[in-house]
């Protein structure tokens, strides 16, 4: 009897860790297919959300360079990042880790906004698929 209870508890723990709500992504998909202009609105909201989260970090931690910001974003989201002087390549999507929504508008907007909070203007290239890759590069005029 005790063994059965223990097994049941472990199954519940396992299920609770595996569970990720699909409500927000499903709602967004539905809206994108039925509401005109929502794609641009989703992008703008994501930029604002990224700026908000970036400013929250900026108030608490002094990140001085593009590399510092890129590395920190990878660290807090658990996404691997390879970085150079003015670019970073993420193996995985830091925006998805922060927002639970996997949409180009959200990924691009969130990351652009996060870097903007540190006065960095970036270009974001996405390669979405089973495993996403994101390349972030400082725009020439903001160097």
C-alpha positions in Angstrom: 0.0 0.0 0.0 2.8 2.5 1.0 4.6 1.7 -2.3 1.5 2.4 -4.3 1.1 5.8 -2.7 4.8 6.7 -3.2 4.5 5.6 -6.9 1.4 7.8 -7.3 3.1 10.8 -5.8 6.1 10.4 -8.1 3.8 10.2 -11.1 2.0 13.4 -10.0 5.4 15.2 -9.6 6.5 14.0 -13.0 3.3 15.1 -14.6 3.4 18.5 -13.0 6.9 19.1 -14.2 6.0 18.1 -17.8 2.9 20.2 -18.0 3.2 23.5 -19.9 0.1 25.4 -20.6 -0.8 25.6 -24.3 -3.5 28.2 -23.7 -1.6 31.3 -24.6 0.0 29.8 -27.8 -3.4 28.4 -28.9 -5.1 31.7 -28.3 -2.5 33.6 -30.2 -2.7 31.2 -33.1 -6.5 31.6 -33.2 -6.2 35.4 -33.1 -3.5 35.6 -35.8 -5.8 33.7 -38.1 -8.9 35.7 -37.5 -7.9 39.3 -36.4 -6.3 41.6 -39.0 -3.3 43.6 -37.7 -2.8 41.4 -34.7 0.6 40.2 -35.9 2.0 43.8 -35.7 0.3 44.3 -32.4 1.8 41.1 -31.0 5.3 42.3 -32.2 4.9 45.7 -30.5 3.7 44.2 -27.3 6.7 41.8 -27.3 9.1 44.6 -27.8 7.6 46.5 -24.8 7.6 43.3 -22.7 11.3 42.8 -23.6 12.1 46.4 -22.6 10.3 46.0 -19.3 12.2 42.8 -18.4 15.5 44.3 -19.6 15.0 47.4 -17.5 14.2 45.2 -14.5 17.6 43.5 -15.0 19.4 46.7 -15.7 18.2 48.2 -12.4 19.7 45.3 -10.5 22.8 44.2 -12.4 25.3 46.4 -14.2 25.8 44.9 -17.7 28.0 47.2 -19.7 28.6 45.6 -23.1 26.6 43.8 -25.8 28.5 40.6 -24.8 27.5 41.0 -21.1 23.8 41.4 -22.1 23.9 38.5 -24.6 25.5 36.2 -22.1 23.1 37.2 -19.3 20.1 36.6 -21.5 21.4 33.1 -22.3 22.1 32.4 -18.7 18.7 33.4 -17.2 16.9 31.5 -19.9 19.0 28.4 -19.9 19.8 28.8 -23.6 23.4 28.2 -25.0 25.0 31.3 -26.5 28.1 31.7 -28.6 29.2 35.3 -28.8 31.6 37.5 -30.6 32.3 41.2 -30.4 29.0 42.4 -31.9 27.0 39.3 -32.4 25.5 36.4 -30.5 24.1 33.1 -31.6 21.6 31.3 -29.4 21.0 27.6 -29.7 17.4 27.7 -28.6 15.1 30.6 -28.1 15.5 32.8 -25.1 12.2 34.6 -25.9 10.3 31.3 -25.8 11.9 30.4 -22.5 10.7 33.8 -21.1 7.2 34.0 -22.7 6.1 30.4 -23.3 5.0 31.6 -26.8 6.8 30.4 -29.9 6.0 32.9 -32.7 8.4 34.9 -34.8 6.8 38.2 -33.8 7.2 37.3 -30.1 10.8 36.0 -30.4 12.1 38.9 -32.5 10.2 41.6 -30.5 11.2 40.3 -27.0 14.9 40.1 -27.9 15.0 43.4 -29.6 13.2 45.0 -26.6 15.5 43.3 -24.1 18.6 44.7 -25.7 16.9 48.1 -26.2 16.6 48.4 -22.5 20.4 48.5 -22.4 20.5 51.1 -25.2 21.5 48.5 -27.8 19.9 48.5 -31.2 20.1 44.9 -32.6 19.0 42.9 -35.7 17.5 39.5 -35.0 17.7 36.6 -37.5 15.5 33.6 -36.7 15.8 30.0 -37.8 12.8 28.4 -36.2 12.0 24.7 -36.3 12.3 21.7 -34.0 15.3 23.5 -32.4 15.4 27.2 -32.9 18.6 29.2 -33.6 18.7 32.9 -33.2 21.4 35.3 -34.3 21.5 38.7 -32.7 23.8 41.4 -34.2 24.4 45.0 -33.1 23.2 47.3 -35.9 26.0 49.3 -37.5 24.7 52.7 -36.4 24.5 51.8 -32.7 28.1 50.6 -32.3 
